[in-house]
Amino acid sequence: MNLLQDAVRYLNDPFNWTRANGIIELLVQHLRISALAVLAAMAIGIPVGALLGHTGRGGGFAVALSNVSRAVPTLALLTVFAVTPIGFGPNATTIALALFAVPPVLTNTYVGFRGVDRDVVEASRAMGMSGRQVLLRAELPLATPLMMTGVRTAAVQVVATATLAALVAGGGLGRIITLGFRQQDYGAVLAGALVVAALAVLTELLLAAVSWAITPGEKRVPFARVRPRRAAVAGAAAPR
């Protein structure tokens, strides 16, 4: 209980937010590293997954190779980068996290495109659409929900794993945790972990909203379906 109180006290201190290398500055660094890594993974994973899913050639091998790469720890990549021209710092962390984020994006994109009903594809071609038009106008809208699931999974994983950046002088919220361990200030360690967890949850919620907004079809708030039913029941029960 004292540990939680120390964490709350740390988070309630405005100085810990506004000072140099405070929570706000480290949060900005964390978001920049995470955003660049996810965007790089999307730039690689979505086109490759869409092309393999559209053509159906070589997809199984690419997805298998992508999934095998998940077994490589991000910290091991950062260690390898340390002895290469990449070195330490934000660039090394961004590259490692991008490689970490590619597998879920590529796999979900491929599965989403391969899961499109073949009758829809054949009907699109019968209407005179070119291969590119079939890909963009017929397959992409139907594959978007599963593709966005991969992006959300990758983004949450990257936000959580970006704390490793502090181990290679890359900045980010992980510095609060590592500094807390060095100073044996476990309240600060818990505070840093809580901020990272909250950021991961917010990332999931934000991307879920984006996925809902860009997915084709009728947009409904989940509880919106209940109101018409209640109105109908009330209308039926009203005396005539």
Secondary structure, 3 states (H helix, E strand, C coil): CHHHHHHHHHHHCHHHHHCCCCHHHHHHHHHHHHHHHHHHHHHHHHHHHHHHHHHCCCHHHHHHHHHHHHHCCHHHHHHHHHCCCCCCCHHHHHHHHHHHHHHHHHHHHHHHHHCCCHHHHHHHHHCCCCHHHHHHHHHHHHHHHHHHHHHHHHHHHHHHHHHHHHHHCCCCCHHHHHHHHHCCCHHHHHHHHHHHHHHHHHHHHHHHHHHHHHCCCCCCCHHHHHHHHHHHHHHHHCCC
